[in-house]
Amino acid sequence: MSIPKKRDTTVKVWLLLMVVVNVAVILLYAFLAASPVLSSFFLSKYPFWLVYMFSAFAAVNVACVGFLFLWKKWAFYVLCGSAAATLAINLYIGVGVQAFLGLGEVAITYLVIHQQWNLFD
């Protein structure tokens, strides 16, 4: 008989926060895409395809969080890949040192799940 997996409260709170933030990012980019005035004001120096690309990465992050709730290790690795791709694009377009802030999500996720890593499939 297997022991039931119990998630720490810190992990639950962090994963729920990740969902909220990534859904907010998707909504923000949807508003930017829908409004020519907003997009010209906020994205004037960046290519418009970034709206779709970063929305897609945020959607991937939401899906990964769902799979982390289902105890899937691969979801953490996909989350890392999404952060790395976002970093690469940000560096390519010349965002600067702020491009590295996205890695914080992965770092914090690792810090909160690493003690329960053996419970992941």
C-alpha positions in Angstrom: 0.0 0.0 0.0 1.4 3.4 -1.0 1.7 6.4 1.2 -0.5 9.2 0.0 1.4 12.2 -1.2 0.8 15.4 0.8 1.9 18.7 -0.6 3.4 21.4 1.7 1.3 24.5 2.2 4.2 26.6 0.8 4.2 24.6 -2.4 0.4 25.0 -2.8 0.5 28.8 -2.2 3.4 29.2 -4.6 1.9 27.2 -7.4 -1.4 29.0 -7.0 0.4 32.3 -7.1 2.1 31.2 -10.3 -1.2 30.4 -11.9 -2.6 33.8 -10.9 0.4 35.7 -12.2 0.7 33.8 -15.5 -3.1 34.2 -16.2 -2.7 37.9 -15.4 0.2 38.0 -18.0 -2.0 36.3 -20.6 -4.8 38.8 -19.9 -2.5 41.8 -20.1 -1.1 40.7 -23.5 -4.6 40.0 -24.7 -5.6 43.6 -23.8 -2.4 44.9 -25.5 -3.2 42.8 -28.7 -6.8 44.0 -28.7 -6.0 47.7 -28.3 -4.0 49.5 -31.0 -3.5 52.5 -28.7 -2.2 50.4 -25.8 0.1 48.3 -28.0 1.6 51.3 -29.8 2.2 53.0 -26.4 3.7 50.0 -24.6 5.2 48.0 -27.4 6.4 50.7 -29.7 10.1 49.6 -29.7 9.4 45.9 -29.7 8.1 43.6 -32.4 4.4 42.7 -32.1 4.9 39.0 -32.3 6.2 39.2 -28.7 2.7 39.6 -27.5 1.8 36.2 -28.9 5.1 34.5 -27.9 5.0 35.7 -24.3 1.3 34.8 -24.0 2.1 31.3 -25.2 4.9 31.0 -22.7 2.6 32.1 -19.9 0.0 29.5 -21.1 2.7 26.8 -21.0 3.6 27.9 -17.5 -0.1 27.6 -16.4 -0.2 24.1 -17.9 3.1 23.1 -16.2 1.8 24.3 -12.8 -1.3 22.1 -13.3 1.0 19.1 -14.0 3.2 20.0 -11.0 0.0 19.7 -8.9 -0.2 16.2 -10.4 3.3 15.4 -9.2 5.0 15.3 -12.7 8.7 16.1 -12.7 8.8 16.8 -16.5 6.5 19.8 -15.9 9.3 21.5 -13.9 11.8 20.8 -16.8 9.3 22.3 -19.3 8.9 25.3 -16.9 12.7 25.7 -17.0 12.7 25.5 -20.8 10.0 28.2 -21.0 12.0 30.5 -18.7 15.2 29.9 -20.8 13.3 30.7 -24.0 11.8 33.8 -22.5 15.3 34.9 -21.3 16.8 34.3 -24.8 14.1 36.3 -26.5 14.4 39.1 -23.9 18.2 39.2 -24.5 17.7 39.1 -28.3 15.4 42.2 -28.2 17.7 44.0 -25.8 15.6 44.2 -22.7 18.7 44.3 -20.5 19.4 42.9 -17.1 15.6 42.7 -16.4 15.5 39.8 -18.7 16.9 37.6 -16.0 14.0 38.3 -13.6 12.0 35.5 -15.3 14.5 33.0 -13.9 13.3 33.9 -10.4 10.1 32.0 -11.0 12.0 28.8 -11.7 14.4 29.4 -8.8 11.6 29.9 -6.3 9.7 26.9 -7.7 12.8 24.8 -7.2 13.2 26.0 -3.7 9.7 25.2 -2.7 9.5 21.8 -4.3 13.0 20.4 -3.8 12.2 18.8 -0.4 9.3 16.9 -2.0 11.1 16.1 -5.2 11.2 12.4 -4.4 7.3 12.4 -4.5 7.3 13.5 -8.1 6.9 10.9 -10.9 
